Amino acid sequence: MRDVEESGDQVIITDHGKPTLVIRKYDASDKSPMELLQGSVINYESPTAPVAEDDWELA
């Protein structure tokens, strides 16, 4: 664990060859959750307005 802390490298723990855990150095953020999310929300003027048939893109 000290090696991970000092080097900053991560270690992947496997269970029968399948990756199950990642051990990495904890990176404490000085920003609040609100600061991290700032600018990530899109503002919709009319989120409940009906959508016209032509507005849908067919796959």
C-alpha positions, 0 to 999 in steps of 0.5 A, a space after each residue: 500500500 505504501 508503494 501505491 501511496 508513494 508512486 501514485 501508480 494503481 494496482 488491479 486486483 483480480 479474481 481468477 484472472 477477472 479484474 475486481 478491484 483497483 487500488 489507487 492513491 486517494 485524491 482529495 478534492 478541495 472543491 465541493 460537489 456543487 463546484 464539480 457539477 457547475 456547468 454540467 446541467 443543460 437548461 431546457 426551456 420547455 421540458 414537457 413540450 410535445 415533440 413533433 414527429 419530424 424531430 425524431 431521428 430514426 436509427 
